[in-house]
Amino acid sequence: MSSAAWRSFLENQFLRGLEAVEPGACVERALERRAGVLEIAGRACDGRGRLHVLAVGKAALPMIAAVVRAGLPEWARGLAVTPRRGEEGGLPNLGARGLQILEASHPIPDAASAAAGRAARAFTRAVPEDAHLLVLLSGGATSLLAEPSAGLSIEDAAAATRWLLASGLDIAGQNAVRKHLFAAGGGRLAEERPRGPTTVLAVSDVLDDDWAVIGSGPFAPDPSTYASALDQLAATARADAFPHPARRVLEAGMRGEWPESPKPGAPCFREVRSRLIARNRDAIDAVLAACRAEGARAVALMRPFRGEARSLGWRFAALGRALAGGGAPVVVCAGGESTVTLGANPGRGGRNQELALAAALGLEGDPRVALLAAGSDGIDGPTDAAGAVCDGTTCAAARRAGRDPALHLERHDAYELFRAAGGLLLTGATGTNVADLVLVGRAG
């Protein structure tokens, strides 16, 4: 198998993994009717007060579209908050009465995000106690519902978000901070509806599927505090550069000047039931099955990967080189989420592109080993790529195009390197989000 064919093989298996976590199909499987009664993830919805549906995140539209397609007589109204579609065009008409669709900004919140956060709180507050609230949650909800806490402007919230994204903190650390800067996360939407049944169906982009972290846990108890949020900042290399308006809010909260988020055991969670309907492991299992169906040997790493993208790239390259050659192709699949700590004046790229560029340097000279690193949402950093695929020929191709791979890695400029050498993975927005996947393999 040629190096180009092997890279294409890995791309195809990645796409098979995404098919297994398509949000609409996952929602449909959670809706059943038994003896005339609607059940949502096994929980009865008798319809006395009707069904109110709140969908938030990168998968909000396909998730709420699945509910609409089901034609439920219990439907009362809905609100969906989705990332701004940009060049993709206007919002779809799902044909449901009482359904409002809002666009907001991701990953940096803006005024539309603040307005969407207010709308979500008002929607939740207005659901009658005898009605059933169905929440369809997916990654990206934090910035989409970024109504700033009291004492913070949306510009301040955006500045804090930019800093956090470049800080090297993982998603749990970032969200511990953002839950104490925004008004919806950390169980605060549950506070808006202290009584009445609420069922949350989630597509998890969090590696350990922690409900307090998925979308900043708007309907989940929050174990973090203002003090622990400040501890997260203190653990970074550039803590003193965190924007002062946001720091003042956290410090005031630690002094008791702002109320804490609701904690485990709070009354507002008594009638909340939550079910994961898609997760990273589901995508991995589908990749393994697809590889085996094509005659390849396939295994998964037991633990999710975490850490700096470039360090992970070197490690995955070493793993690829260590794979035994001869016989059937072999693929190792891993799920996780890397981080990138940006310096001054970074170039273009994302964490998966940076991981792949580091791996390309580690694989140089071995054309039979290839690596794919990509975000399941189809978005890697502020670029149009989901990630990148590389092999032992990538660096040579880059140099022929006048690019220095080591320099591009140092500048966090992986996008331009792969655009010149080939290897950008362009899926477009996938409509799902179950964190990142890495596939590394040897072509026999």
C-alpha positions as CSV (number, residue, x, y, z in Angstrom):
1,M,0.0,0.0,0.0
2,S,1.4,3.4,-1.0
3,S,1.9,6.1,1.7
4,A,-0.9,8.1,0.1
5,A,-3.3,5.2,0.1
6,W,-2.4,4.4,3.8
7,R,-3.1,8.0,4.8
8,S,-6.4,7.8,3.0
9,F,-7.2,4.5,4.8
10,L,-6.8,6.2,8.2
11,E,-9.0,9.1,7.1
12,N,-11.8,6.7,6.1
13,Q,-11.6,4.9,9.4
14,F,-11.8,8.3,11.3
15,L,-15.0,9.1,9.3
16,R,-16.5,5.7,10.3
17,G,-15.9,6.6,13.9
18,L,-17.8,9.8,13.5
19,E,-20.8,8.0,12.0
20,A,-21.2,6.0,15.3
21,V,-21.6,9.2,17.3
22,E,-24.0,11.1,15.0
23,P,-26.1,13.0,17.5
24,G,-29.5,12.8,15.8
25,A,-29.4,9.0,15.7
26,C,-28.2,8.8,19.3
27,V,-31.2,11.0,20.4
28,E,-33.6,8.9,18.4
29,R,-32.4,5.8,20.2
30,A,-33.1,7.4,23.5
31,L,-36.8,8.1,22.7
32,E,-39.3,5.3,23.1
33,R,-43.0,4.9,23.5
34,R,-44.3,2.1,25.8
35,A,-48.1,1.6,26.3
36,G,-48.7,5.0,24.8
37,V,-46.3,6.8,27.2
38,L,-43.2,8.6,25.9
39,E,-40.0,7.5,27.6
40,I,-36.8,9.5,27.4
41,A,-33.8,7.3,28.3
42,G,-36.2,5.1,30.2
43,R,-37.9,7.9,32.1
44,A,-41.6,8.4,31.6
45,C,-42.9,11.7,30.2
46,D,-46.7,11.6,30.8
47,G,-47.3,14.8,28.8
48,R,-49.6,16.5,31.3
49,G,-47.5,19.7,31.2
50,R,-46.0,18.8,27.8
51,L,-42.4,18.6,26.7
52,H,-40.1,21.6,26.6
53,V,-36.8,21.1,24.8
54,L,-33.6,23.1,25.4
55,A,-30.6,22.2,23.0
56,V,-27.2,23.8,23.5
57,G,-23.9,23.1,21.9
58,K,-22.2,22.2,18.7
59,A,-24.6,19.3,18.2
60,A,-27.7,21.3,19.2
61,L,-29.3,21.4,15.7
62,P,-29.1,17.6,14.8
63,M,-30.1,16.7,18.3
64,I,-33.3,18.9,18.4
65,A,-34.0,18.0,14.8
66,A,-34.3,14.3,15.9
67,V,-36.9,15.3,18.5
68,V,-38.8,17.2,15.9
69,R,-38.7,14.3,13.4
70,A,-40.2,12.0,16.0
71,G,-43.4,14.0,15.8
72,L,-44.1,13.8,19.5
73,P,-47.6,15.0,20.5
74,E,-46.1,16.0,23.9
75,W,-44.0,18.8,22.2
76,A,-44.7,22.2,23.6
77,R,-41.8,24.5,22.6
78,G,-38.1,24.5,22.2
79,L,-35.0,26.6,22.2
80,A,-31.7,25.7,20.4
81,V,-28.5,27.6,20.7
82,T,-25.9,26.7,18.1
83,P,-22.5,28.1,17.0
84,R,-22.7,30.8,14.3
85,R,-22.8,29.1,10.9
86,G,-20.8,31.7,9.0
87,E,-20.4,30.9,5.4
88,E,-22.7,27.8,5.7
89,G,-25.7,30.1,5.3
90,G,-28.8,30.7,7.4
91,L,-30.5,28.7,10.0
92,P,-32.6,25.7,9.0
93,N,-36.4,25.6,9.2
94,L,-37.1,22.5,11.3
95,G,-40.8,23.0,10.9
96,A,-41.7,22.8,14.6
97,R,-44.1,25.2,16.3
98,G,-42.7,27.2,19.2
99,L,-39.1,26.5,18.3
100,Q,-36.6,29.4,18.5
101,I,-33.0,28.9,17.2
102,L,-30.3,31.3,18.3
103,E,-26.7,31.6,17.0
104,A,-23.9,32.5,19.3
105,S,-20.1,32.7,19.2
106,H,-17.7,29.9,19.8
107,P,-15.0,29.6,21.1
108,I,-14.8,33.3,22.0
109,P,-18.1,34.6,23.4
110,D,-19.7,37.8,22.2
111,A,-22.9,39.8,22.8
112,A,-25.0,37.1,21.1
113,S,-23.6,34.5,23.5
114,A,-24.6,36.8,26.4
115,A,-28.1,37.1,24.9
116,A,-28.3,33.4,24.4
117,G,-27.4,32.8,28.0
118,R,-30.2,35.1,29.2
119,A,-32.6,33.4,26.8
120,A,-31.7,29.9,28.1
121,R,-32.2,31.0,31.7
122,A,-35.6,32.6,30.9
123,F,-36.7,29.5,28.9
124,T,-35.7,27.1,31.8
125,R,-37.4,29.3,34.4
126,A,-40.7,29.4,32.4
127,V,-41.1,25.6,32.2
128,P,-44.1,24.6,34.3
129,E,-43.5,22.3,37.2
130,D,-45.9,19.6,35.7
131,A,-44.0,19.7,32.4
132,H,-40.9,17.7,31.4
133,L,-37.8,19.6,30.5
134,L,-35.5,17.8,28.0
135,V,-32.0,19.2,27.8
136,L,-29.9,18.2,24.8
137,L,-26.3,19.1,25.7
138,S,-23.1,19.0,23.8
139,G,-19.6,20.5,23.8
140,G,-19.3,24.3,23.1
141,A,-22.2,25.1,25.5
142,T,-19.9,27.1,27.8
143,S,-19.2,29.9,25.3
144,L,-22.6,29.7,23.6
145,L,-24.3,30.6,26.9
146,A,-21.7,33.0,28.1
147,E,-23.9,35.6,29.9
148,P,-21.3,37.3,32.1
149,S,-21.7,37.2,35.9
150,A,-22.5,40.4,37.7
151,G,-19.5,42.8,37.6
152,L,-18.2,41.5,34.3
153,S,-18.7,42.8,30.7
154,I,-18.9,40.5,27.7
155,E,-15.6,42.1,26.5
156,D,-14.0,41.1,29.8
157,A,-15.5,37.6,29.5
158,A,-14.1,37.3,25.9
159,A,-10.6,38.4,27.1
160,A,-10.6,35.9,29.9
161,T,-11.6,33.1,27.4
162,R,-8.8,34.0,25.0
163,W,-6.3,33.8,27.9
164,L,-7.7,30.4,29.1
165,L,-7.5,28.9,25.6
166,A,-3.8,29.8,25.4
167,S,-3.0,28.9,29.0
168,G,-2.3,25.2,28.6
169,L,-5.1,24.3,31.1
170,D,-7.2,21.3,30.2
171,I,-10.9,21.6,29.7
172,A,-11.7,20.8,33.3
173,G,-9.4,23.5,34.5
174,Q,-10.7,26.0,32.0
175,N,-14.3,25.3,32.9
176,A,-13.7,25.5,36.6
177,V,-12.8,29.2,35.9
178,R,-15.5,29.9,33.4
179,K,-18.3,28.4,35.6
180,H,-17.5,31.2,38.0
181,L,-17.5,33.9,35.4
182,F,-20.6,33.0,33.4
183,A,-24.2,32.8,34.7
184,A,-25.4,29.5,33.2
185,G,-22.7,26.9,34.0
186,G,-22.0,25.1,37.3
187,G,-25.6,24.0,37.8
188,R,-27.0,27.5,37.6
189,L,-29.6,26.6,35.0
190,A,-30.9,23.9,37.3
191,E,-31.3,26.6,39.9
192,E,-33.7,28.4,37.5
193,R,-36.0,25.3,37.8
194,P,-35.9,23.9,41.3
195,R,-39.0,21.7,40.8
196,G,-40.2,19.5,38.0
197,P,-38.6,16.6,36.0
198,T,-35.6,17.4,33.9
199,T,-33.8,14.9,31.7
200,V,-30.4,15.7,30.2
201,L,-29.1,13.8,27.2
202,A,-25.5,14.6,26.4
203,V,-22.9,14.1,23.7
204,S,-19.7,14.1,25.8
205,D,-16.6,15.9,24.7
206,V,-15.0,15.3,28.1
207,L,-12.6,12.4,28.5
208,D,-13.9,11.1,31.8
209,D,-17.5,12.0,30.9
210,D,-17.7,14.3,34.0
211,W,-21.1,15.9,34.1
212,A,-19.7,18.9,35.9
213,V,-17.4,19.6,32.9
214,I,-19.5,18.8,29.9
215,G,-20.7,22.2,28.7
216,S,-19.6,23.5,32.1
217,G,-22.4,21.4,33.7
218,P,-25.4,23.8,33.5
219,F,-27.6,21.1,35.2
220,A,-24.9,19.3,37.2
221,P,-23.6,19.9,40.8
222,D,-20.4,21.9,40.7
223,P,-17.6,20.7,43.0
224,S,-15.3,23.6,42.0
225,T,-15.3,27.0,43.9
226,Y,-14.1,30.5,43.4
227,A,-11.0,29.5,45.4
228,S,-10.3,26.5,43.3
229,A,-10.7,28.5,40.1
230,L,-8.0,30.9,41.3
231,D,-5.9,27.9,42.1
232,Q,-6.2,26.8,38.5
233,L,-4.9,30.1,37.4
234,A,-2.0,30.0,39.8
235,A,-0.9,26.7,38.4
236,T,-0.2,28.3,34.9
237,A,3.0,29.8,33.7
238,R,1.4,33.2,33.0
239,A,-1.0,33.6,35.9
240,D,-0.2,37.3,36.3
241,A,-1.4,38.0,32.8
242,F,-5.0,36.8,33.5
243,P,-7.3,39.8,32.8
244,H,-7.8,41.8,35.9
245,P,-11.6,42.4,35.6
246,A,-12.2,38.6,35.6
247,R,-9.7,38.0,38.4
248,R,-11.5,40.6,40.5
249,V,-14.8,38.7,40.1
250,L,-13.2,35.5,41.2
251,E,-11.5,37.2,44.2
252,A,-14.8,38.9,45.2
253,G,-16.6,35.5,45.0
254,M,-13.9,33.9,47.2
255,R,-14.6,36.6,49.8
256,G,-18.3,35.7,49.6
257,E,-19.5,38.8,47.7
258,W,-21.0,36.6,45.0
259,P,-23.0,33.4,45.5
260,E,-21.3,30.1,44.9
261,S,-22.5,27.7,42.3
262,P,-24.9,24.9,43.7
263,K,-23.0,21.9,45.1
264,P,-23.8,18.2,45.3
265,G,-26.9,17.6,47.3
266,A,-28.5,20.9,46.5
267,P,-32.4,20.7,46.2
268,C,-32.4,21.9,42.5
269,F,-30.9,18.6,41.4
270,R,-33.5,16.3,43.0
271,E,-35.5,15.8,39.8
272,V,-32.6,16.0,37.3
273,R,-31.7,12.7,35.5
274,S,-28.8,12.5,33.1
275,R,-27.8,10.1,30.4
276,L,-24.8,10.0,28.1
277,I,-25.8,9.1,24.5
278,A,-22.4,9.4,22.7
279,R,-18.9,9.6,24.0
280,N,-15.3,9.3,22.8
281,R,-15.1,5.5,23.5
282,D,-18.1,4.9,21.1
283,A,-16.1,6.5,18.3
284,I,-13.0,4.5,19.1
285,D,-14.9,1.2,19.1
286,A,-16.4,2.1,15.7
287,V,-12.9,2.8,14.3
288,L,-11.6,-0.5,15.6
289,A,-14.5,-2.4,14.0
290,A,-14.0,-0.6,10.7
291,C,-10.3,-1.3,10.6
292,R,-10.8,-5.0,11.4
293,A,-13.5,-5.2,8.7
294,E,-10.8,-4.1,6.2
295,G,-8.4,-6.8,7.4
296,A,-6.2,-4.6,9.7
297,R,-5.2,-5.5,13.2
298,A,-6.6,-2.8,15.5
299,V,-6.2,-2.0,19.2
300,A,-7.1,1.0,21.4
301,L,-5.0,2.6,24.1
302,M,-6.6,2.0,27.4
303,R,-6.2,5.5,28.8
304,P,-7.1,8.8,27.2
305,F,-4.2,11.0,26.1
306,R,-3.6,14.3,27.8
307,G,-0.7,16.8,27.7
308,E,1.1,19.2,25.4
309,A,0.4,18.5,21.8
310,R,4.0,18.4,20.6
311,S,5.1,16.0,23.3
312,L,2.3,13.7,22.5
313,G,3.2,13.9,18.8
314,W,6.7,12.7,19.6
315,R,5.3,9.8,21.7
316,F,2.8,8.7,19.1
317,A,5.6,8.8,16.5
318,A,7.7,6.5,18.7
319,L,4.7,4.2,19.1
320,G,4.3,4.0,15.3
321,R,7.9,3.2,14.7
322,A,7.7,0.5,17.3
323,L,4.8,-1.3,15.6
324,A,5.9,-4.6,14.1
325,G,6.0,-4.7,10.3
326,G,5.1,-7.5,7.9
327,G,1.7,-9.2,7.6
328,A,-1.6,-7.3,8.0
329,P,-1.7,-3.5,8.6
330,V,-1.9,-2.5,12.2
331,V,-3.7,0.5,13.7
332,V,-3.6,1.9,17.2
333,C,-6.5,4.3,18.1
334,A,-6.6,6.7,21.0
335,G,-9.0,9.3,22.3
336,G,-8.1,12.3,24.3
337,E,-7.4,16.0,24.2
338,S,-4.1,17.7,24.1
339,T,-3.2,21.3,25.0
340,V,-1.0,24.0,23.5
341,T,0.7,26.7,25.5
342,L,1.1,29.6,23.0
343,G,3.9,32.0,23.1
344,A,3.9,35.5,21.6
345,N,2.7,36.0,18.0
346,P,1.7,32.4,17.2
347,G,0.9,31.3,13.7
348,R,-2.1,29.4,12.5
349,G,-3.1,25.9,13.7
350,G,-4.8,23.9,16.3
351,R,-3.8,21.3,18.9
352,N,-4.3,18.3,16.5
353,Q,-2.3,19.9,13.7
354,E,0.5,20.7,16.1
355,L,0.4,17.1,17.4
356,A,0.6,15.8,13.8
357,L,3.5,18.1,12.9
358,A,5.5,16.9,15.9
359,A,4.7,13.3,14.9
360,A,5.8,14.1,11.3
361,L,9.2,15.1,12.5
362,G,9.4,11.9,14.6
363,L,8.3,9.7,11.7
364,E,10.6,11.3,9.1
365,G,12.1,8.7,6.8
366,D,9.6,5.9,7.5
367,P,6.9,6.2,4.8
368,R,5.0,3.1,6.0
369,V,3.9,4.7,9.3
370,A,1.2,7.3,9.2
371,L,-0.7,9.3,11.9
372,L,-4.0,11.1,11.9
373,A,-4.9,13.6,14.7
374,A,-8.3,15.3,14.5
375,G,-11.1,16.8,16.4
376,S,-14.4,15.0,16.2
377,D,-16.2,18.3,15.7
378,G,-14.3,19.0,12.5
379,I,-12.8,22.1,14.0
380,D,-9.2,22.4,15.2
381,G,-8.3,25.8,16.6
382,P,-9.2,28.9,14.6
383,T,-8.9,27.1,11.3
384,D,-11.1,25.3,8.8
385,A,-9.3,22.0,9.4
386,A,-10.3,19.2,11.7
387,G,-6.7,18.2,12.1
388,A,-4.0,16.7,9.9
389,V,-2.6,13.4,8.7
390,C,1.1,12.8,8.2
391,D,3.7,10.1,7.6
392,G,7.4,9.7,7.1
393,T,7.3,11.7,3.8
394,T,5.6,14.8,5.2
395,C,8.7,16.7,6.3
396,A,10.5,16.1,2.9
397,A,7.4,17.4,1.1
398,A,7.3,20.5,3.3
399,R,11.0,21.2,2.6
400,R,10.4,20.9,-1.1
401,A,7.7,23.5,-0.7
402,G,10.2,25.8,1.0
403,R,8.9,25.2,4.6
404,D,11.0,24.3,7.7
405,P,9.0,21.8,9.8
406,A,10.9,22.5,13.0
407,L,10.5,26.3,12.6
408,H,6.7,25.9,11.9
409,L,6.4,23.8,15.1
410,E,8.2,26.3,17.2
411,R,5.9,29.1,15.8
412,H,2.7,27.1,16.4
413,D,2.2,27.4,12.6
414,A,1.2,23.9,11.7
415,Y,-1.7,24.9,9.4
416,E,0.6,26.7,6.9
417,L,3.0,23.7,6.9
418,F,0.4,21.2,6.1
419,R,-1.3,23.5,3.6
420,A,2.1,23.6,1.7
421,A,3.0,19.9,2.2
422,G,-0.4,18.4,2.1
423,G,-2.2,16.6,4.9
424,L,-4.8,19.0,6.2
425,L,-8.0,17.1,7.1
426,L,-11.0,19.1,5.9
427,T,-14.2,17.6,7.0
428,G,-16.2,20.7,7.7
429,A,-18.3,20.9,10.9
430,T,-19.4,17.4,11.7
431,G,-22.3,18.2,13.9
432,T,-20.9,16.0,16.7
433,N,-18.2,16.5,19.4
434,V,-16.7,13.7,21.4
435,A,-13.2,15.2,21.9
436,D,-10.2,14.2,19.7
437,L,-9.0,11.0,18.0
438,V,-5.5,9.9,17.1
439,L,-4.9,7.0,14.7
440,V,-1.4,5.7,14.2
441,G,-0.6,2.7,12.1
442,R,1.9,0.8,10.0
443,A,0.9,-0.4,6.5
444,G,2.0,-4.0,6.9
